[in-house]
């Protein structure tokens, strides 16, 4: 996953404004006790960061790949 795709998914799920606040404030244990913004800057795979955000925010798995996209195996 590209970083741009990460931000598209964040914006779709949480809204254009709130997704940036969430990425800057929510500390994710799955990516080393970093925020999403810090994890991406440190080179963590954007897909891992996205899934960590999804789990932390209880996003249903059916929406992890974006709108109208079937879950990938």
C-alpha positions in Angstrom: 0.0 0.0 0.0 1.2 3.5 -0.8 1.1 6.3 1.7 -1.3 8.1 -0.6 -3.7 5.1 -0.4 -3.4 5.2 3.4 -4.5 8.8 3.4 -7.4 8.1 1.0 -8.7 5.3 3.2 -8.3 7.5 6.3 -10.2 10.4 4.7 -12.9 8.1 3.5 -13.4 6.4 6.9 -12.9 9.3 9.3 -13.4 12.5 7.2 -10.8 14.8 5.6 -10.3 16.9 8.7 -10.6 14.4 11.5 -8.4 11.8 9.9 -5.3 14.2 10.3 -6.2 14.8 13.9 -6.6 11.1 14.5 -3.3 10.3 12.8 -1.4 12.9 14.9 -3.0 12.0 18.2 -3.9 8.3 18.4 -1.0 6.3 19.8 -0.9 2.8 18.3 0.7 0.0 20.3 0.9 -2.2 17.2 3.4 0.2 15.5 5.7 0.8 18.5 3.7 3.2 20.6 3.7 5.7 17.8 1.0 7.8 16.2 0.1 6.9 12.6 2.0 10.0 11.4 5.1 9.1 13.4 5.0 5.5 12.2 4.7 6.5 8.5 7.6 8.9 9.0 9.7 6.1 10.5 9.1 4.0 7.5 6.5 1.6 8.9 4.5 -0.1 6.1 1.3 2.0 5.5 -0.8 -1.1 5.3 0.3 -2.1 8.8 -0.4 1.4 10.1 -3.9 1.4 8.5 -4.8 -2.0 10.0 -3.6 -0.8 13.4 -5.8 2.3 13.1 -8.7 0.1 12.0 -8.3 -2.2 15.0 -7.8 0.6 17.5 -10.9 2.4 16.2 -13.1 -0.7 15.8 -13.6 -0.2 12.1 -15.5 -3.3 10.8 -13.2 -5.6 8.7 -15.6 -5.2 5.8 -14.4 -1.6 5.5 -10.7 -2.1 5.8 -10.1 -2.0 2.1 -12.2 1.0 1.4 -15.6 1.6 -0.1 -17.1 -1.1 -2.3 -13.9 -3.3 -2.1 -14.1 -6.9 -1.2 -11.8 -8.1 1.6 -8.5 -9.4 0.4 -7.0 -12.7 1.6 
